[in-house]
Amino acid sequence: MLIIDRIEDGFAVIENEDKHFEVAVSELAKDVREGDAVILENGVYIKDIASTEKLRGEILKLQNDLWE
C-alpha cells in the first residue's frame, strides 16, 4: 500500500512497506492529503478511498485502545 507520509517543499514523500520515495506534488491529484493511501493511475497518484478509510479506521481503533 502506498501512503502519503508528508508533503513539503514541493514534494510528497510516499512510503511503501519499509521504503520511502519522493514525487513532485504535481504528480498528485488535487484531493490527495498527508495520510492518504494512493494508487498510481495514468502517471498521477490518486486517492485510494477504500484503503484510506480502512487505514484511518485502524488508526482510530489503535487510538481508542490506548484510552481503555
ROLUM-306367 format. One record per residue (C-alpha): residue in three letters; x, y, z; residue number from 1. Coordinates in pm, whole numbers. Last residue first. Layout:
BEGIN
node aa=Ala | xx=X | yy=Y | zz=Z | i=NUM $
...
END
This chain:
BEGIN
node aa=Glu | xx=-923 | yy=177 | zz=2754 | i=68 $
node aa=Trp | xx=-766 | yy=503 | zz=2640 | i=67 $
node aa=Leu | xx=-490 | yy=349 | zz=2429 | i=66 $
node aa=Asp | xx=-743 | yy=121 | zz=2260 | i=65 $
node aa=Asn | xx=-920 | yy=430 | zz=2124 | i=64 $
node aa=Gln | xx=-604 | yy=544 | zz=1948 | i=63 $
node aa=Leu | xx=-545 | yy=200 | zz=1798 | i=62 $
node aa=Lys | xx=-905 | yy=187 | zz=1679 | i=61 $
node aa=Leu | xx=-872 | yy=532 | zz=1521 | i=60 $
node aa=Ile | xx=-557 | yy=422 | zz=1339 | i=59 $
node aa=Glu | xx=-731 | yy=111 | zz=1203 | i=58 $
node aa=Gly | xx=-1029 | yy=317 | zz=1089 | i=57 $
node aa=Arg | xx=-798 | yy=569 | zz=919 | i=56 $
node aa=Leu | xx=-628 | yy=286 | zz=730 | i=55 $
node aa=Lys | xx=-960 | yy=134 | zz=620 | i=54 $
node aa=Glu | xx=-1085 | yy=474 | zz=503 | i=53 $
node aa=Thr | xx=-763 | yy=536 | zz=308 | i=52 $
node aa=Ser | xx=-775 | yy=186 | zz=157 | i=51 $
node aa=Ala | xx=-1132 | yy=236 | zz=34 | i=50 $
node aa=Ile | xx=-1067 | yy=587 | zz=-99 | i=49 $
node aa=Asp | xx=-748 | yy=509 | zz=-290 | i=48 $
node aa=Lys | xx=-656 | yy=871 | zz=-352 | i=47 $
node aa=Ile | xx=-490 | yy=938 | zz=-687 | i=46 $
node aa=Tyr | xx=-121 | yy=942 | zz=-777 | i=45 $
node aa=Val | xx=-94 | yy=1056 | zz=-1138 | i=44 $
node aa=Gly | xx=101 | yy=887 | zz=-1422 | i=43 $
node aa=Asn | xx=-209 | yy=726 | zz=-1576 | i=42 $
node aa=Glu | xx=-314 | yy=580 | zz=-1240 | i=41 $
node aa=Leu | xx=-75 | yy=538 | zz=-950 | i=40 $
node aa=Ile | xx=-257 | yy=440 | zz=-632 | i=39 $
node aa=Val | xx=-282 | yy=634 | zz=-310 | i=38 $
node aa=Ala | xx=-343 | yy=581 | zz=62 | i=37 $
node aa=Asp | xx=-395 | yy=915 | zz=232 | i=36 $
node aa=Gly | xx=-203 | yy=1015 | zz=545 | i=35 $
node aa=Glu | xx=-97 | yy=1352 | zz=406 | i=34 $
node aa=Arg | xx=-350 | yy=1478 | zz=153 | i=33 $
node aa=Val | xx=-463 | yy=1390 | zz=-202 | i=32 $
node aa=Asp | xx=-756 | yy=1598 | zz=-332 | i=31 $
node aa=Lys | xx=-563 | yy=1774 | zz=-611 | i=30 $
node aa=Ala | xx=-435 | yy=1451 | zz=-765 | i=29 $
node aa=Leu | xx=-63 | yy=1409 | zz=-706 | i=28 $
node aa=Glu | xx=209 | yy=1418 | zz=-975 | i=27 $
node aa=Ser | xx=234 | yy=1799 | zz=-948 | i=26 $
node aa=Val | xx=339 | yy=1747 | zz=-585 | i=25 $
node aa=Ala | xx=663 | yy=1604 | zz=-723 | i=24 $
node aa=Val | xx=741 | yy=1251 | zz=-613 | i=23 $
node aa=Glu | xx=962 | yy=1127 | zz=-332 | i=22 $
node aa=Phe | xx=1044 | yy=775 | zz=-220 | i=21 $
node aa=His | xx=1023 | yy=579 | zz=103 | i=20 $
node aa=Lys | xx=1072 | yy=206 | zz=160 | i=19 $
node aa=Asp | xx=970 | yy=-18 | zz=454 | i=18 $
node aa=Glu | xx=617 | yy=-103 | zz=334 | i=17 $
node aa=Asn | xx=560 | yy=159 | zz=64 | i=16 $
node aa=Glu | xx=600 | yy=512 | zz=190 | i=15 $
node aa=Ile | xx=542 | yy=821 | zz=-19 | i=14 $
node aa=Val | xx=715 | yy=1150 | zz=48 | i=13 $
node aa=Ala | xx=539 | yy=1426 | zz=-145 | i=12 $
node aa=Phe | xx=745 | yy=1704 | zz=-296 | i=11 $
node aa=Gly | xx=701 | yy=2077 | zz=-350 | i=10 $
node aa=Asp | xx=895 | yy=2177 | zz=-38 | i=9 $
node aa=Glu | xx=689 | yy=1954 | zz=187 | i=8 $
node aa=Ile | xx=420 | yy=1687 | zz=173 | i=7 $
node aa=Arg | xx=428 | yy=1404 | zz=424 | i=6 $
node aa=Asp | xx=381 | yy=1030 | zz=463 | i=5 $
node aa=Ile | xx=149 | yy=981 | zz=165 | i=4 $
node aa=Ile | xx=75 | yy=609 | zz=177 | i=3 $
node aa=Leu | xx=133 | yy=344 | zz=-92 | i=2 $
node aa=Met | xx=0 | yy=0 | zz=0 | i=1 $
END
